[in-house]
């Protein structure tokens, strides 16, 4: 039996964006689409929420955004 997806990048984990996104959805109560260049590949952030469909709410330097789990790498998970 495999581990649940929620164990990857839990709330509070430090993550890095591994690939640039074409657009970003804000992680606000009233979400908006923003240009993808607000967060560059390699930028570090902190997971603030677990979302459906293998997505995470991540706080970066320029705001909080919904990011697919496949575009994130956890830092210091050794």
mmJSON file of the N, C-alpha and C atoms, coordinates in Angstrom:
{"data_MODEL":{"atom_site":{
"group_PDB":["ATOM","ATOM","ATOM","ATOM","ATOM","ATOM","ATOM","ATOM","ATOM","ATOM","ATOM","ATOM","ATOM","ATOM","ATOM","ATOM","ATOM","ATOM","ATOM","ATOM","ATOM","ATOM","ATOM","ATOM","ATOM","ATOM","ATOM","ATOM","ATOM","ATOM","ATOM","ATOM","ATOM","ATOM","ATOM","ATOM","ATOM","ATOM","ATOM","ATOM","ATOM","ATOM","ATOM","ATOM","ATOM","ATOM","ATOM","ATOM","ATOM","ATOM","ATOM","ATOM","ATOM","ATOM","ATOM","ATOM","ATOM","ATOM","ATOM","ATOM","ATOM","ATOM","ATOM","ATOM","ATOM","ATOM","ATOM","ATOM","ATOM","ATOM","ATOM","ATOM","ATOM","ATOM","ATOM","ATOM","ATOM","ATOM","ATOM","ATOM","ATOM","ATOM","ATOM","ATOM","ATOM","ATOM","ATOM","ATOM","ATOM","ATOM","ATOM","ATOM","ATOM","ATOM","ATOM","ATOM","ATOM","ATOM","ATOM","ATOM","ATOM","ATOM","ATOM","ATOM","ATOM","ATOM","ATOM","ATOM","ATOM","ATOM","ATOM","ATOM","ATOM","ATOM","ATOM","ATOM","ATOM","ATOM","ATOM","ATOM","ATOM","ATOM","ATOM","ATOM","ATOM","ATOM","ATOM","ATOM","ATOM","ATOM","ATOM","ATOM","ATOM","ATOM","ATOM","ATOM","ATOM","ATOM","ATOM","ATOM","ATOM","ATOM","ATOM","ATOM","ATOM","ATOM","ATOM","ATOM","ATOM","ATOM","ATOM","ATOM","ATOM","ATOM","ATOM","ATOM","ATOM","ATOM","ATOM","ATOM","ATOM","ATOM","ATOM","ATOM","ATOM","ATOM","ATOM","ATOM","ATOM","ATOM","ATOM","ATOM","ATOM","ATOM","ATOM","ATOM","ATOM","ATOM","ATOM","ATOM","ATOM","ATOM","ATOM","ATOM","ATOM","ATOM","ATOM","ATOM","ATOM","ATOM","ATOM","ATOM","ATOM","ATOM","ATOM","ATOM","ATOM","ATOM","ATOM","ATOM","ATOM","ATOM","ATOM","ATOM","ATOM","ATOM","ATOM","ATOM","ATOM","ATOM","ATOM","ATOM","ATOM","ATOM","ATOM","ATOM","ATOM","ATOM","ATOM","ATOM","ATOM","ATOM","ATOM","ATOM","ATOM","ATOM","ATOM","ATOM","ATOM","ATOM","ATOM","ATOM","ATOM","ATOM"],
"id":[1,2,3,4,5,6,7,8,9,10,11,12,13,14,15,16,17,18,19,20,21,22,23,24,25,26,27,28,29,30,31,32,33,34,35,36,37,38,39,40,41,42,43,44,45,46,47,48,49,50,51,52,53,54,55,56,57,58,59,60,61,62,63,64,65,66,67,68,69,70,71,72,73,74,75,76,77,78,79,80,81,82,83,84,85,86,87,88,89,90,91,92,93,94,95,96,97,98,99,100,101,102,103,104,105,106,107,108,109,110,111,112,113,114,115,116,117,118,119,120,121,122,123,124,125,126,127,128,129,130,131,132,133,134,135,136,137,138,139,140,141,142,143,144,145,146,147,148,149,150,151,152,153,154,155,156,157,158,159,160,161,162,163,164,165,166,167,168,169,170,171,172,173,174,175,176,177,178,179,180,181,182,183,184,185,186,187,188,189,190,191,192,193,194,195,196,197,198,199,200,201,202,203,204,205,206,207,208,209,210,211,212,213,214,215,216,217,218,219,220,221,222,223,224,225,226,227,228,229,230,231,232,233,234],
"type_symbol":["N","C","C","N","C","C","N","C","C","N","C","C","N","C","C","N","C","C","N","C","C","N","C","C","N","C","C","N","C","C","N","C","C","N","C","C","N","C","C","N","C","C","N","C","C","N","C","C","N","C","C","N","C","C","N","C","C","N","C","C","N","C","C","N","C","C","N","C","C","N","C","C","N","C","C","N","C","C","N","C","C","N","C","C","N","C","C","N","C","C","N","C","C","N","C","C","N","C","C","N","C","C","N","C","C","N","C","C","N","C","C","N","C","C","N","C","C","N","C","C","N","C","C","N","C","C","N","C","C","N","C","C","N","C","C","N","C","C","N","C","C","N","C","C","N","C","C","N","C","C","N","C","C","N","C","C","N","C","C","N","C","C","N","C","C","N","C","C","N","C","C","N","C","C","N","C","C","N","C","C","N","C","C","N","C","C","N","C","C","N","C","C","N","C","C","N","C","C","N","C","C","N","C","C","N","C","C","N","C","C","N","C","C","N","C","C","N","C","C","N","C","C","N","C","C","N","C","C","N","C","C","N","C","C"],
"label_atom_id":["N","CA","C","N","CA","C","N","CA","C","N","CA","C","N","CA","C","N","CA","C","N","CA","C","N","CA","C","N","CA","C","N","CA","C","N","CA","C","N","CA","C","N","CA","C","N","CA","C","N","CA","C","N","CA","C","N","CA","C","N","CA","C","N","CA","C","N","CA","C","N","CA","C","N","CA","C","N","CA","C","N","CA","C","N","CA","C","N","CA","C","N","CA","C","N","CA","C","N","CA","C","N","CA","C","N","CA","C","N","CA","C","N","CA","C","N","CA","C","N","CA","C","N","CA","C","N","CA","C","N","CA","C","N","CA","C","N","CA","C","N","CA","C","N","CA","C","N","CA","C","N","CA","C","N","CA","C","N","CA","C","N","CA","C","N","CA","C","N","CA","C","N","CA","C","N","CA","C","N","CA","C","N","CA","C","N","CA","C","N","CA","C","N","CA","C","N","CA","C","N","CA","C","N","CA","C","N","CA","C","N","CA","C","N","CA","C","N","CA","C","N","CA","C","N","CA","C","N","CA","C","N","CA","C","N","CA","C","N","CA","C","N","CA","C","N","CA","C","N","CA","C","N","CA","C","N","CA","C","N","CA","C","N","CA","C","N","CA","C","N","CA","C"],
"label_alt_id":[null,null,null,null,null,null,null,null,null,null,null,null,null,null,null,null,null,null,null,null,null,null,null,null,null,null,null,null,null,null,null,null,null,null,null,null,null,null,null,null,null,null,null,null,null,null,null,null,null,null,null,null,null,null,null,null,null,null,null,null,null,null,null,null,null,null,null,null,null,null,null,null,null,null,null,null,null,null,null,null,null,null,null,null,null,null,null,null,null,null,null,null,null,null,null,null,null,null,null,null,null,null,null,null,null,null,null,null,null,null,null,null,null,null,null,null,null,null,null,null,null,null,null,null,null,null,null,null,null,null,null,null,null,null,null,null,null,null,null,null,null,null,null,null,null,null,null,null,null,null,null,null,null,null,null,null,null,null,null,null,null,null,null,null,null,null,null,null,null,null,null,null,null,null,null,null,null,null,null,null,null,null,null,null,null,null,null,null,null,null,null,null,null,null,null,null,null,null,null,null,null,null,null,null,null,null,null,null,null,null,null,null,null,null,null,null,null,null,null,null,null,null,null,null,null,null,null,null,null,null,null,null,null,null],
"label_comp_id":["UNK","UNK","UNK","UNK","UNK","UNK","UNK","UNK","UNK","UNK","UNK","UNK","UNK","UNK","UNK","UNK","UNK","UNK","UNK","UNK","UNK","UNK","UNK","UNK","UNK","UNK","UNK","UNK","UNK","UNK","UNK","UNK","UNK","UNK","UNK","UNK","UNK","UNK","UNK","UNK","UNK","UNK","UNK","UNK","UNK","UNK","UNK","UNK","UNK","UNK","UNK","UNK","UNK","UNK","UNK","UNK","UNK","UNK","UNK","UNK","UNK","UNK","UNK","UNK","UNK","UNK","UNK","UNK","UNK","UNK","UNK","UNK","UNK","UNK","UNK","UNK","UNK","UNK","UNK","UNK","UNK","UNK","UNK","UNK","UNK","UNK","UNK","UNK","UNK","UNK","UNK","UNK","UNK","UNK","UNK","UNK","UNK","UNK","UNK","UNK","UNK","UNK","UNK","UNK","UNK","UNK","UNK","UNK","UNK","UNK","UNK","UNK","UNK","UNK","UNK","UNK","UNK","UNK","UNK","UNK","UNK","UNK","UNK","UNK","UNK","UNK","UNK","UNK","UNK","UNK","UNK","UNK","UNK","UNK","UNK","UNK","UNK","UNK","UNK","UNK","UNK","UNK","UNK","UNK","UNK","UNK","UNK","UNK","UNK","UNK","UNK","UNK","UNK","UNK","UNK","UNK","UNK","UNK","UNK","UNK","UNK","UNK","UNK","UNK","UNK","UNK","UNK","UNK","UNK","UNK","UNK","UNK","UNK","UNK","UNK","UNK","UNK","UNK","UNK","UNK","UNK","UNK","UNK","UNK","UNK","UNK","UNK","UNK","UNK","UNK","UNK","UNK","UNK","UNK","UNK","UNK","UNK","UNK","UNK","UNK","UNK","UNK","UNK","UNK","UNK","UNK","UNK","UNK","UNK","UNK","UNK","UNK","UNK","UNK","UNK","UNK","UNK","UNK","UNK","UNK","UNK","UNK","UNK","UNK","UNK","UNK","UNK","UNK","UNK","UNK","UNK","UNK","UNK","UNK"],
"label_asym_id":["A","A","A","A","A","A","A","A","A","A","A","A","A","A","A","A","A","A","A","A","A","A","A","A","A","A","A","A","A","A","A","A","A","A","A","A","A","A","A","A","A","A","A","A","A","A","A","A","A","A","A","A","A","A","A","A","A","A","A","A","A","A","A","A","A","A","A","A","A","A","A","A","A","A","A","A","A","A","A","A","A","A","A","A","A","A","A","A","A","A","A","A","A","A","A","A","A","A","A","A","A","A","A","A","A","A","A","A","A","A","A","A","A","A","A","A","A","A","A","A","A","A","A","A","A","A","A","A","A","A","A","A","A","A","A","A","A","A","A","A","A","A","A","A","A","A","A","A","A","A","A","A","A","A","A","A","A","A","A","A","A","A","A","A","A","A","A","A","A","A","A","A","A","A","A","A","A","A","A","A","A","A","A","A","A","A","A","A","A","A","A","A","A","A","A","A","A","A","A","A","A","A","A","A","A","A","A","A","A","A","A","A","A","A","A","A","A","A","A","A","A","A","A","A","A","A","A","A","A","A","A","A","A","A"],
"label_entity_id":["1","1","1","1","1","1","1","1","1","1","1","1","1","1","1","1","1","1","1","1","1","1","1","1","1","1","1","1","1","1","1","1","1","1","1","1","1","1","1","1","1","1","1","1","1","1","1","1","1","1","1","1","1","1","1","1","1","1","1","1","1","1","1","1","1","1","1","1","1","1","1","1","1","1","1","1","1","1","1","1","1","1","1","1","1","1","1","1","1","1","1","1","1","1","1","1","1","1","1","1","1","1","1","1","1","1","1","1","1","1","1","1","1","1","1","1","1","1","1","1","1","1","1","1","1","1","1","1","1","1","1","1","1","1","1","1","1","1","1","1","1","1","1","1","1","1","1","1","1","1","1","1","1","1","1","1","1","1","1","1","1","1","1","1","1","1","1","1","1","1","1","1","1","1","1","1","1","1","1","1","1","1","1","1","1","1","1","1","1","1","1","1","1","1","1","1","1","1","1","1","1","1","1","1","1","1","1","1","1","1","1","1","1","1","1","1","1","1","1","1","1","1","1","1","1","1","1","1","1","1","1","1","1","1"],
"label_seq_id":[1,1,1,2,2,2,3,3,3,4,4,4,5,5,5,6,6,6,7,7,7,8,8,8,9,9,9,10,10,10,11,11,11,12,12,12,13,13,13,14,14,14,15,15,15,16,16,16,17,17,17,18,18,18,19,19,19,20,20,20,21,21,21,22,22,22,23,23,23,24,24,24,25,25,25,26,26,26,27,27,27,28,28,28,29,29,29,30,30,30,31,31,31,32,32,32,33,33,33,34,34,34,35,35,35,36,36,36,37,37,37,38,38,38,39,39,39,40,40,40,41,41,41,42,42,42,43,43,43,44,44,44,45,45,45,46,46,46,47,47,47,48,48,48,49,49,49,50,50,50,51,51,51,52,52,52,53,53,53,54,54,54,55,55,55,56,56,56,57,57,57,58,58,58,59,59,59,60,60,60,61,61,61,62,62,62,63,63,63,64,64,64,65,65,65,66,66,66,67,67,67,68,68,68,69,69,69,70,70,70,71,71,71,72,72,72,73,73,73,74,74,74,75,75,75,76,76,76,77,77,77,78,78,78],
"pdbx_PDB_ins_code":[null,null,null,null,null,null,null,null,null,null,null,null,null,null,null,null,null,null,null,null,null,null,null,null,null,null,null,null,null,null,null,null,null,null,null,null,null,null,null,null,null,null,null,null,null,null,null,null,null,null,null,null,null,null,null,null,null,null,null,null,null,null,null,null,null,null,null,null,null,null,null,null,null,null,null,null,null,null,null,null,null,null,null,null,null,null,null,null,null,null,null,null,null,null,null,null,null,null,null,null,null,null,null,null,null,null,null,null,null,null,null,null,null,null,null,null,null,null,null,null,null,null,null,null,null,null,null,null,null,null,null,null,null,null,null,null,null,null,null,null,null,null,null,null,null,null,null,null,null,null,null,null,null,null,null,null,null,null,null,null,null,null,null,null,null,null,null,null,null,null,null,null,null,null,null,null,null,null,null,null,null,null,null,null,null,null,null,null,null,null,null,null,null,null,null,null,null,null,null,null,null,null,null,null,null,null,null,null,null,null,null,null,null,null,null,null,null,null,null,null,null,null,null,null,null,null,null,null,null,null,null,null,null,null],
"Cartn_x":[0.848,0.0,0.892,0.581,1.421,1.004,1.924,1.641,0.614,-0.209,-1.134,-0.374,-0.957,-0.303,-0.084,-0.907,-0.789,0.519,1.209,2.471,3.602,3.439,4.432,4.183,5.202,5.111,3.989,4.109,3.076,3.08,2.048,1.962,3.186,3.805,4.992,6.294,6.233,7.451,8.023,9.342,10.015,10.134,9.745,9.765,10.427,10.829,11.378,10.569,10.276,9.546,10.51,10.241,11.18,10.994,9.816,9.587,8.696,9.038,8.278,6.85,5.876,4.48,4.066,3.171,2.728,1.814,1.081,0.267,0.168,-0.222,-0.364,-1.751,-2.358,-3.644,-3.358,-3.877,-3.628,-4.343,-3.783,-4.354,-5.182,-5.98,-6.827,-8.253,-9.08,-10.491,-11.188,-10.765,-11.271,-10.083,-9.813,-8.603,-8.635,-7.449,-7.278,-6.118,-6.108,-4.961,-3.972,-2.712,-1.637,-0.582,0.238,1.284,2.292,2.788,3.708,5.064,5.416,6.74,6.839,5.775,5.845,6.723,6.778,7.603,8.464,9.771,10.671,11.043,11.445,11.905,13.104,13.127,14.21,13.902,12.777,12.42,11.873,12.258,11.828,10.544,9.725,8.49,8.141,7.006,6.535,5.112,4.85,3.513,2.593,1.475,0.524,-0.796,-1.062,-2.299,-2.194,-2.952,-3.071,-4.372,-4.319,-5.488,-5.791,-7.029,-7.382,-6.565,-6.601,-5.951,-4.448,-3.799,-2.337,-1.815,-2.424,-1.972,-1.676,-0.841,-0.488,-0.617,-1.037,-0.972,0.405,1.158,2.541,2.74,3.358,3.678,5.084,5.17,6.449,6.675,7.808,8.178,7.14,6.55,5.635,4.168,3.838,2.443,2.254,0.99,0.636,-0.115,0.316,-0.232,-0.519,-1.448,-1.761,-0.796,-0.053,0.972,0.769,0.845,0.74,1.929,1.665,2.699,3.849,3.553,4.594,5.607,5.271,6.177,6.95,6.824,7.495,8.487,9.566,10.515,10.696,10.572,10.738,12.22,12.521,13.899,14.189,15.342,15.773,14.923,14.464,13.641,14.479,15.79,16.694,16.463],
"Cartn_y":[-1.178,0.0,1.239,2.203,3.399,4.443,5.377,6.448,7.408,8.032,9.032,10.234,10.9,12.052,13.188,13.271,14.375,14.333,13.176,13.1,13.779,14.004,14.727,16.22,16.936,18.39,18.758,18.385,18.731,20.226,20.687,22.098,22.45,23.58,24.034,23.631,22.747,22.293,23.4,23.464,24.378,23.675,24.378,23.803,24.773,24.24,25.068,24.771,25.806,25.645,25.079,23.877,23.204,23.589,24.073,24.487,25.723,26.633,27.877,27.551,28.25,28.057,29.113,28.762,29.733,30.777,30.388,31.318,30.783,31.644,31.261,31.645,30.774,31.066,31.465,32.61,33.043,32.112,31.968,31.102,31.937,32.848,33.728,33.197,33.787,33.412,33.701,34.768,35.099,34.991,33.78,33.581,34.316,34.685,35.328,34.646,34.732,34.251,35.387,35.087,36.076,35.562,36.45,35.987,35.085,34.097,33.123,33.674,34.862,35.405,36.046,36.004,36.504,35.608,34.328,33.37,32.625,32.727,32.071,30.671,29.83,28.483,28.605,27.792,27.829,28.67,29.383,30.215,29.341,29.676,28.916,29.486,28.599,29.006,28.044,28.308,27.47,27.019,25.724,25.176,25.7,26.31,26.848,26.091,25.282,24.503,23.32,22.266,21.09,21.229,21.064,21.259,19.987,19.858,18.676,18.578,17.404,17.135,17.369,16.93,17.028,18.438,19.407,20.794,21.275,22.31,22.897,24.406,25.01,26.459,26.786,27.622,27.913,29.42,29.863,31.278,31.528,32.344,32.774,34.229,34.758,36.144,37.139,36.872,37.826,37.433,36.54,36.181,34.69,34.315,32.912,32.394,31.23,30.708,29.219,28.737,27.317,26.728,25.703,25.112,23.596,22.98,21.516,20.858,19.769,19.049,18.622,18.349,17.919,19.022,20.278,21.406,21.821,21.052,21.392,20.313,20.743,19.815,20.238,19.277,19.578,19.771,20.767,21.07,20.405,19.787,19.226,18.087,17.232,16.097,14.871,15.067,13.947,13.441],
"Cartn_z":[0.0,0.0,0.0,-0.843,-0.942,0.085,0.338,1.292,0.715,1.553,1.042,0.509,-0.498,-1.126,-0.14,0.915,1.864,2.653,2.678,3.405,2.637,1.354,0.559,0.721,1.117,1.319,2.292,3.564,4.548,4.858,5.535,5.932,6.772,6.459,7.164,6.499,5.504,4.825,3.946,3.887,2.963,1.621,0.565,-0.777,-1.745,-2.893,-3.96,-5.225,-5.998,-7.25,-8.282,-8.768,-9.667,-11.125,-11.496,-12.88,-12.933,-13.824,-13.999,-14.433,-13.88,-14.239,-15.264,-16.18,-17.185,-16.556,-15.526,-14.746,-13.331,-12.404,-11.001,-10.513,-9.734,-9.11,-7.67,-7.245,-5.876,-4.9,-3.712,-2.677,-1.704,-2.246,-1.444,-1.411,-0.551,-0.485,-1.817,-2.497,-3.832,-4.794,-5.325,-6.125,-7.461,-7.932,-9.237,-9.947,-11.27,-12.031,-12.186,-11.959,-12.048,-13.021,-13.582,-14.499,-13.785,-14.501,-13.922,-13.546,-14.06,-13.759,-12.375,-11.592,-10.213,-9.338,-9.684,-8.943,-9.957,-9.819,-10.772,-10.286,-11.22,-10.876,-9.939,-8.911,-7.936,-6.713,-6.725,-5.572,-4.445,-3.215,-2.043,-1.464,-0.892,-0.247,0.871,1.526,2.634,2.345,2.518,2.304,3.402,3.002,3.978,3.994,2.937,2.925,1.972,2.295,1.442,0.671,-0.634,-1.481,-2.267,-2.773,-3.563,-4.852,-5.448,-6.739,-6.701,-5.618,-5.477,-5.713,-5.068,-5.124,-3.715,-3.619,-2.331,-2.413,-1.312,-1.178,-0.644,-1.368,-0.995,-0.891,0.219,0.409,-0.113,-1.154,-1.71,-1.33,-1.726,-1.412,-1.936,-3.102,-3.731,-3.611,-2.685,-2.471,-2.25,-2.02,-1.799,-3.016,-3.511,-4.751,-4.639,-5.48,-5.595,-6.622,-6.21,-7.073,-7.105,-8.291,-8.339,-7.637,-6.965,-6.224,-7.132,-8.397,-9.346,-9.64,-9.363,-9.624,-8.376,-7.286,-6.031,-5.628,-4.979,-4.368,-2.922,-2.013,-0.591,-0.276,0.554,0.946,2.284,2.398,3.677,4.167,3.275,3.69,4.021,4.223,4.532,5.932],
"occupancy":[1.0,1.0,1.0,1.0,1.0,1.0,1.0,1.0,1.0,1.0,1.0,1.0,1.0,1.0,1.0,1.0,1.0,1.0,1.0,1.0,1.0,1.0,1.0,1.0,1.0,1.0,1.0,1.0,1.0,1.0,1.0,1.0,1.0,1.0,1.0,1.0,1.0,1.0,1.0,1.0,1.0,1.0,1.0,1.0,1.0,1.0,1.0,1.0,1.0,1.0,1.0,1.0,1.0,1.0,1.0,1.0,1.0,1.0,1.0,1.0,1.0,1.0,1.0,1.0,1.0,1.0,1.0,1.0,1.0,1.0,1.0,1.0,1.0,1.0,1.0,1.0,1.0,1.0,1.0,1.0,1.0,1.0,1.0,1.0,1.0,1.0,1.0,1.0,1.0,1.0,1.0,1.0,1.0,1.0,1.0,1.0,1.0,1.0,1.0,1.0,1.0,1.0,1.0,1.0,1.0,1.0,1.0,1.0,1.0,1.0,1.0,1.0,1.0,1.0,1.0,1.0,1.0,1.0,1.0,1.0,1.0,1.0,1.0,1.0,1.0,1.0,1.0,1.0,1.0,1.0,1.0,1.0,1.0,1.0,1.0,1.0,1.0,1.0,1.0,1.0,1.0,1.0,1.0,1.0,1.0,1.0,1.0,1.0,1.0,1.0,1.0,1.0,1.0,1.0,1.0,1.0,1.0,1.0,1.0,1.0,1.0,1.0,1.0,1.0,1.0,1.0,1.0,1.0,1.0,1.0,1.0,1.0,1.0,1.0,1.0,1.0,1.0,1.0,1.0,1.0,1.0,1.0,1.0,1.0,1.0,1.0,1.0,1.0,1.0,1.0,1.0,1.0,1.0,1.0,1.0,1.0,1.0,1.0,1.0,1.0,1.0,1.0,1.0,1.0,1.0,1.0,1.0,1.0,1.0,1.0,1.0,1.0,1.0,1.0,1.0,1.0,1.0,1.0,1.0,1.0,1.0,1.0,1.0,1.0,1.0,1.0,1.0,1.0,1.0,1.0,1.0,1.0,1.0,1.0],
"B_iso_or_equiv":[0.0,0.0,0.0,0.0,0.0,0.0,0.0,0.0,0.0,0.0,0.0,0.0,0.0,0.0,0.0,0.0,0.0,0.0,0.0,0.0,0.0,0.0,0.0,0.0,0.0,0.0,0.0,0.0,0.0,0.0,0.0,0.0,0.0,0.0,0.0,0.0,0.0,0.0,0.0,0.0,0.0,0.0,0.0,0.0,0.0,0.0,0.0,0.0,0.0,0.0,0.0,0.0,0.0,0.0,0.0,0.0,0.0,0.0,0.0,0.0,0.0,0.0,0.0,0.0,0.0,0.0,0.0,0.0,0.0,0.0,0.0,0.0,0.0,0.0,0.0,0.0,0.0,0.0,0.0,0.0,0.0,0.0,0.0,0.0,0.0,0.0,0.0,0.0,0.0,0.0,0.0,0.0,0.0,0.0,0.0,0.0,0.0,0.0,0.0,0.0,0.0,0.0,0.0,0.0,0.0,0.0,0.0,0.0,0.0,0.0,0.0,0.0,0.0,0.0,0.0,0.0,0.0,0.0,0.0,0.0,0.0,0.0,0.0,0.0,0.0,0.0,0.0,0.0,0.0,0.0,0.0,0.0,0.0,0.0,0.0,0.0,0.0,0.0,0.0,0.0,0.0,0.0,0.0,0.0,0.0,0.0,0.0,0.0,0.0,0.0,0.0,0.0,0.0,0.0,0.0,0.0,0.0,0.0,0.0,0.0,0.0,0.0,0.0,0.0,0.0,0.0,0.0,0.0,0.0,0.0,0.0,0.0,0.0,0.0,0.0,0.0,0.0,0.0,0.0,0.0,0.0,0.0,0.0,0.0,0.0,0.0,0.0,0.0,0.0,0.0,0.0,0.0,0.0,0.0,0.0,0.0,0.0,0.0,0.0,0.0,0.0,0.0,0.0,0.0,0.0,0.0,0.0,0.0,0.0,0.0,0.0,0.0,0.0,0.0,0.0,0.0,0.0,0.0,0.0,0.0,0.0,0.0,0.0,0.0,0.0,0.0,0.0,0.0,0.0,0.0,0.0,0.0,0.0,0.0],
"pdbx_formal_charge":[null,null,null,null,null,null,null,null,null,null,null,null,null,null,null,null,null,null,null,null,null,null,null,null,null,null,null,null,null,null,null,null,null,null,null,null,null,null,null,null,null,null,null,null,null,null,null,null,null,null,null,null,null,null,null,null,null,null,null,null,null,null,null,null,null,null,null,null,null,null,null,null,null,null,null,null,null,null,null,null,null,null,null,null,null,null,null,null,null,null,null,null,null,null,null,null,null,null,null,null,null,null,null,null,null,null,null,null,null,null,null,null,null,null,null,null,null,null,null,null,null,null,null,null,null,null,null,null,null,null,null,null,null,null,null,null,null,null,null,null,null,null,null,null,null,null,null,null,null,null,null,null,null,null,null,null,null,null,null,null,null,null,null,null,null,null,null,null,null,null,null,null,null,null,null,null,null,null,null,null,null,null,null,null,null,null,null,null,null,null,null,null,null,null,null,null,null,null,null,null,null,null,null,null,null,null,null,null,null,null,null,null,null,null,null,null,null,null,null,null,null,null,null,null,null,null,null,null,null,null,null,null,null,null],
"auth_seq_id":[1,1,1,2,2,2,3,3,3,4,4,4,5,5,5,6,6,6,7,7,7,8,8,8,9,9,9,10,10,10,11,11,11,12,12,12,13,13,13,14,14,14,15,15,15,16,16,16,17,17,17,18,18,18,19,19,19,20,20,20,21,21,21,22,22,22,23,23,23,24,24,24,25,25,25,26,26,26,27,27,27,28,28,28,29,29,29,30,30,30,31,31,31,32,32,32,33,33,33,34,34,34,35,35,35,36,36,36,37,37,37,38,38,38,39,39,39,40,40,40,41,41,41,42,42,42,43,43,43,44,44,44,45,45,45,46,46,46,47,47,47,48,48,48,49,49,49,50,50,50,51,51,51,52,52,52,53,53,53,54,54,54,55,55,55,56,56,56,57,57,57,58,58,58,59,59,59,60,60,60,61,61,61,62,62,62,63,63,63,64,64,64,65,65,65,66,66,66,67,67,67,68,68,68,69,69,69,70,70,70,71,71,71,72,72,72,73,73,73,74,74,74,75,75,75,76,76,76,77,77,77,78,78,78],
"auth_comp_id":["UNK","UNK","UNK","UNK","UNK","UNK","UNK","UNK","UNK","UNK","UNK","UNK","UNK","UNK","UNK","UNK","UNK","UNK","UNK","UNK","UNK","UNK","UNK","UNK","UNK","UNK","UNK","UNK","UNK","UNK","UNK","UNK","UNK","UNK","UNK","UNK","UNK","UNK","UNK","UNK","UNK","UNK","UNK","UNK","UNK","UNK","UNK","UNK","UNK","UNK","UNK","UNK","UNK","UNK","UNK","UNK","UNK","UNK","UNK","UNK","UNK","UNK","UNK","UNK","UNK","UNK","UNK","UNK","UNK","UNK","UNK","UNK","UNK","UNK","UNK","UNK","UNK","UNK","UNK","UNK","UNK","UNK","UNK","UNK","UNK","UNK","UNK","UNK","UNK","UNK","UNK","UNK","UNK","UNK","UNK","UNK","UNK","UNK","UNK","UNK","UNK","UNK","UNK","UNK","UNK","UNK","UNK","UNK","UNK","UNK","UNK","UNK","UNK","UNK","UNK","UNK","UNK","UNK","UNK","UNK","UNK","UNK","UNK","UNK","UNK","UNK","UNK","UNK","UNK","UNK","UNK","UNK","UNK","UNK","UNK","UNK","UNK","UNK","UNK","UNK","UNK","UNK","UNK","UNK","UNK","UNK","UNK","UNK","UNK","UNK","UNK","UNK","UNK","UNK","UNK","UNK","UNK","UNK","UNK","UNK","UNK","UNK","UNK","UNK","UNK","UNK","UNK","UNK","UNK","UNK","UNK","UNK","UNK","UNK","UNK","UNK","UNK","UNK","UNK","UNK","UNK","UNK","UNK","UNK","UNK","UNK","UNK","UNK","UNK","UNK","UNK","UNK","UNK","UNK","UNK","UNK","UNK","UNK","UNK","UNK","UNK","UNK","UNK","UNK","UNK","UNK","UNK","UNK","UNK","UNK","UNK","UNK","UNK","UNK","UNK","UNK","UNK","UNK","UNK","UNK","UNK","UNK","UNK","UNK","UNK","UNK","UNK","UNK","UNK","UNK","UNK","UNK","UNK","UNK"],
"auth_asym_id":["A","A","A","A","A","A","A","A","A","A","A","A","A","A","A","A","A","A","A","A","A","A","A","A","A","A","A","A","A","A","A","A","A","A","A","A","A","A","A","A","A","A","A","A","A","A","A","A","A","A","A","A","A","A","A","A","A","A","A","A","A","A","A","A","A","A","A","A","A","A","A","A","A","A","A","A","A","A","A","A","A","A","A","A","A","A","A","A","A","A","A","A","A","A","A","A","A","A","A","A","A","A","A","A","A","A","A","A","A","A","A","A","A","A","A","A","A","A","A","A","A","A","A","A","A","A","A","A","A","A","A","A","A","A","A","A","A","A","A","A","A","A","A","A","A","A","A","A","A","A","A","A","A","A","A","A","A","A","A","A","A","A","A","A","A","A","A","A","A","A","A","A","A","A","A","A","A","A","A","A","A","A","A","A","A","A","A","A","A","A","A","A","A","A","A","A","A","A","A","A","A","A","A","A","A","A","A","A","A","A","A","A","A","A","A","A","A","A","A","A","A","A","A","A","A","A","A","A","A","A","A","A","A","A"],
"auth_atom_id":["N","CA","C","N","CA","C","N","CA","C","N","CA","C","N","CA","C","N","CA","C","N","CA","C","N","CA","C","N","CA","C","N","CA","C","N","CA","C","N","CA","C","N","CA","C","N","CA","C","N","CA","C","N","CA","C","N","CA","C","N","CA","C","N","CA","C","N","CA","C","N","CA","C","N","CA","C","N","CA","C","N","CA","C","N","CA","C","N","CA","C","N","CA","C","N","CA","C","N","CA","C","N","CA","C","N","CA","C","N","CA","C","N","CA","C","N","CA","C","N","CA","C","N","CA","C","N","CA","C","N","CA","C","N","CA","C","N","CA","C","N","CA","C","N","CA","C","N","CA","C","N","CA","C","N","CA","C","N","CA","C","N","CA","C","N","CA","C","N","CA","C","N","CA","C","N","CA","C","N","CA","C","N","CA","C","N","CA","C","N","CA","C","N","CA","C","N","CA","C","N","CA","C","N","CA","C","N","CA","C","N","CA","C","N","CA","C","N","CA","C","N","CA","C","N","CA","C","N","CA","C","N","CA","C","N","CA","C","N","CA","C","N","CA","C","N","CA","C","N","CA","C","N","CA","C","N","CA","C","N","CA","C","N","CA","C","N","CA","C","N","CA","C"],
"pdbx_PDB_model_num":[1,1,1,1,1,1,1,1,1,1,1,1,1,1,1,1,1,1,1,1,1,1,1,1,1,1,1,1,1,1,1,1,1,1,1,1,1,1,1,1,1,1,1,1,1,1,1,1,1,1,1,1,1,1,1,1,1,1,1,1,1,1,1,1,1,1,1,1,1,1,1,1,1,1,1,1,1,1,1,1,1,1,1,1,1,1,1,1,1,1,1,1,1,1,1,1,1,1,1,1,1,1,1,1,1,1,1,1,1,1,1,1,1,1,1,1,1,1,1,1,1,1,1,1,1,1,1,1,1,1,1,1,1,1,1,1,1,1,1,1,1,1,1,1,1,1,1,1,1,1,1,1,1,1,1,1,1,1,1,1,1,1,1,1,1,1,1,1,1,1,1,1,1,1,1,1,1,1,1,1,1,1,1,1,1,1,1,1,1,1,1,1,1,1,1,1,1,1,1,1,1,1,1,1,1,1,1,1,1,1,1,1,1,1,1,1,1,1,1,1,1,1,1,1,1,1,1,1,1,1,1,1,1,1]
}}}
